[in-house]
């Protein structure tokens, strides 16, 4: 197990090479790929049941937890940025403090979510649209999955720290444990025990706690003795560290805007009917799969940008963006090509419900276009995370959501679901363009 921490290639020199990029991005791509594969398994498991109700319920339930859990994804991003900058020096205590304080924040948030689960659920299901049957199944999904909150948020903090330390193989191992357990329990509970949306939710809960146990064992291997932590001192330091808290707040706003956009997309699909909702969910798996691969190069950019900022090395930063950008663009073009040539076959793998498959096929060309439009937003996300530019990341997301995406949807309503997909493409494009305007200023600060 100790071999998982031998990701040392980035520490040797300041020079950025293709080999160093793949040393970080390769394991993270494998880790990230397992997450959309899990989503596809969720879709396929309920997509082959006897009604689209269960597919719609999992779509709405997953959307709700995108707000509850992904909304706190800043725990991962901020931890990565602060850790990568701290690790550019020789003081290991700084990186340890980042991990402990992020973990404490994760626990506090999780306790609040569990304490407020009833009013959160009540409010959420007053806002979400869907048929009574779909909402009933989604409500059952919510009541079960909410109990994964402590493990999920702690896993975010630990993964962020591992990525920031360039321990990509360790992060890969944690994610694989979570997702392989999730897939196994999905198949067991739904196909074996006859459960439906509730089985998918329970599988997620069990898997997150399995992953947390494994992650804590990895930290113990790194000789991080968590039993010696003085909670009062660490809590005081966390409260006093206003820079970190501001980062968490700005990254949270950014993440909530992104999740709101996809939740709005899902909700508008639900208003068009259960079949359109299910078809959009099938196609969103294409975008999710693409996003998690591009996130591997974003993770590489996070680590390298953080090190460059910590060392005030403009050459290292520019080289990182150049090489990561090349690999990101090649990956995006490959995704567009695969979705163009084999999109119909992928849809058939995800659902056997003829009406859902036919509807998804009619909107498929949007997911062919998505990778080449979205690629730059993922690359610049990596830069902003590594450089801990929370305010700038927040502002570009607010602009893309409320000045570009929502007005675009409003003006394109006459295109119905095609207009909804076109608005999503506008969002993906606006993110990358608005982020790119900050690049010259970031480089100037290091020169």
Secondary structure in CASP SS format (residue, H / E / C, confidence):
PFRMAT SS
TARGET T0000
AUTHOR 0000-0000-0000
METHOD secondary structure of the structure
MODEL  1
X C 1.00
X H 1.00
X H 1.00
X H 1.00
X H 1.00
X C 1.00
X C 1.00
X C 1.00
X H 1.00
X H 1.00
X H 1.00
X C 1.00
X C 1.00
X C 1.00
X C 1.00
X C 1.00
X C 1.00
X H 1.00
X H 1.00
X H 1.00
X H 1.00
X H 1.00
X H 1.00
X H 1.00
X H 1.00
X H 1.00
X H 1.00
X H 1.00
X H 1.00
X H 1.00
X H 1.00
X H 1.00
X H 1.00
X H 1.00
X H 1.00
X H 1.00
X H 1.00
X H 1.00
X H 1.00
X H 1.00
X H 1.00
X H 1.00
X H 1.00
X H 1.00
X H 1.00
X H 1.00
X H 1.00
X C 1.00
X C 1.00
X C 1.00
X C 1.00
X H 1.00
X H 1.00
X H 1.00
X H 1.00
X H 1.00
X H 1.00
X H 1.00
X H 1.00
X H 1.00
X H 1.00
X H 1.00
X H 1.00
X H 1.00
X H 1.00
X H 1.00
X H 1.00
X H 1.00
X C 1.00
X H 1.00
X H 1.00
X H 1.00
X C 1.00
X H 1.00
X H 1.00
X H 1.00
X H 1.00
X H 1.00
X H 1.00
X H 1.00
X H 1.00
X H 1.00
X H 1.00
X H 1.00
X H 1.00
X H 1.00
X C 1.00
X C 1.00
X C 1.00
X C 1.00
X C 1.00
X H 1.00
X H 1.00
X H 1.00
X H 1.00
X H 1.00
X H 1.00
X H 1.00
X H 1.00
X H 1.00
X H 1.00
X H 1.00
X H 1.00
X H 1.00
X H 1.00
X H 1.00
X H 1.00
X H 1.00
X H 1.00
X H 1.00
X H 1.00
X H 1.00
X H 1.00
X H 1.00
X H 1.00
X C 1.00
X H 1.00
X H 1.00
X H 1.00
X H 1.00
X H 1.00
X H 1.00
X H 1.00
X H 1.00
X H 1.00
X H 1.00
X H 1.00
X C 1.00
X C 1.00
X C 1.00
X C 1.00
X H 1.00
X H 1.00
X H 1.00
X H 1.00
X H 1.00
X H 1.00
X H 1.00
X H 1.00
X H 1.00
X H 1.00
X H 1.00
X H 1.00
X H 1.00
X H 1.00
X H 1.00
X H 1.00
X H 1.00
X H 1.00
X H 1.00
X H 1.00
X H 1.00
X H 1.00
X H 1.00
X H 1.00
X H 1.00
X H 1.00
X H 1.00
X H 1.00
X H 1.00
X H 1.00
X H 1.00
X H 1.00
X H 1.00
X C 1.00
X C 1.00
X C 1.00
X H 1.00
X H 1.00
X H 1.00
X H 1.00
X H 1.00
X H 1.00
X H 1.00
X H 1.00
X H 1.00
X H 1.00
X H 1.00
X H 1.00
X H 1.00
X H 1.00
X H 1.00
X H 1.00
X H 1.00
X H 1.00
X H 1.00
X H 1.00
X H 1.00
X H 1.00
X H 1.00
X H 1.00
X H 1.00
X C 1.00
X C 1.00
X C 1.00
X C 1.00
X H 1.00
X H 1.00
X H 1.00
X H 1.00
X H 1.00
X H 1.00
X H 1.00
X H 1.00
X H 1.00
X H 1.00
X H 1.00
X H 1.00
X H 1.00
X H 1.00
X H 1.00
X H 1.00
X H 1.00
X H 1.00
X H 1.00
X H 1.00
X H 1.00
X H 1.00
X H 1.00
X H 1.00
X H 1.00
X C 1.00
X C 1.00
X C 1.00
X C 1.00
X H 1.00
X H 1.00
X H 1.00
X C 1.00
X C 1.00
X H 1.00
X H 1.00
X H 1.00
X H 1.00
X H 1.00
X H 1.00
X H 1.00
X H 1.00
X H 1.00
X H 1.00
X C 1.00
X H 1.00
X H 1.00
X H 1.00
X H 1.00
X H 1.00
X H 1.00
X H 1.00
X H 1.00
X H 1.00
X H 1.00
X H 1.00
X H 1.00
X H 1.00
X H 1.00
X H 1.00
X H 1.00
X H 1.00
X H 1.00
X H 1.00
X H 1.00
X H 1.00
X H 1.00
X H 1.00
X H 1.00
X H 1.00
X H 1.00
X H 1.00
X H 1.00
X H 1.00
X H 1.00
X C 1.00
X C 1.00
X H 1.00
X H 1.00
X H 1.00
X H 1.00
X H 1.00
X H 1.00
X H 1.00
X H 1.00
X H 1.00
X H 1.00
X H 1.00
X H 1.00
X H 1.00
X H 1.00
X H 1.00
X H 1.00
X H 1.00
X H 1.00
X H 1.00
X H 1.00
X H 1.00
X H 1.00
X H 1.00
X H 1.00
X H 1.00
X H 1.00
X H 1.00
X H 1.00
X H 1.00
X H 1.00
X H 1.00
X H 1.00
X H 1.00
X H 1.00
X H 1.00
X H 1.00
X H 1.00
X H 1.00
X C 1.00
X C 1.00
X H 1.00
X H 1.00
X H 1.00
X H 1.00
X H 1.00
X H 1.00
X H 1.00
X H 1.00
X H 1.00
X H 1.00
X H 1.00
X H 1.00
X H 1.00
X H 1.00
X H 1.00
X H 1.00
X H 1.00
X H 1.00
X H 1.00
X H 1.00
X H 1.00
X H 1.00
X H 1.00
X H 1.00
X H 1.00
X H 1.00
X H 1.00
X H 1.00
X H 1.00
X H 1.00
X H 1.00
X H 1.00
X H 1.00
X H 1.00
X H 1.00
X H 1.00
X H 1.00
X C 1.00
X C 1.00
X C 1.00
X H 1.00
X H 1.00
X H 1.00
X H 1.00
X H 1.00
X H 1.00
X H 1.00
X H 1.00
X H 1.00
X C 1.00
X H 1.00
X H 1.00
X H 1.00
X H 1.00
X H 1.00
X H 1.00
X H 1.00
X H 1.00
X H 1.00
X H 1.00
X H 1.00
X H 1.00
X H 1.00
X H 1.00
X H 1.00
X H 1.00
X H 1.00
X H 1.00
X H 1.00
X H 1.00
X H 1.00
X H 1.00
X H 1.00
X C 1.00
X C 1.00
X C 1.00
X H 1.00
X H 1.00
X H 1.00
X H 1.00
X H 1.00
X H 1.00
X H 1.00
X H 1.00
X H 1.00
X H 1.00
X H 1.00
X H 1.00
X H 1.00
X H 1.00
X H 1.00
X H 1.00
X H 1.00
X H 1.00
X H 1.00
X H 1.00
X H 1.00
X H 1.00
X C 1.00
X H 1.00
X H 1.00
X H 1.00
X C 1.00
X H 1.00
X H 1.00
X H 1.00
X H 1.00
X H 1.00
X H 1.00
X H 1.00
X H 1.00
X H 1.00
X H 1.00
X H 1.00
X H 1.00
X H 1.00
X H 1.00
X H 1.00
X H 1.00
X H 1.00
X H 1.00
X H 1.00
X H 1.00
X C 1.00
X C 1.00
X H 1.00
X H 1.00
X H 1.00
X H 1.00
X H 1.00
X H 1.00
X H 1.00
X C 1.00
X C 1.00
END
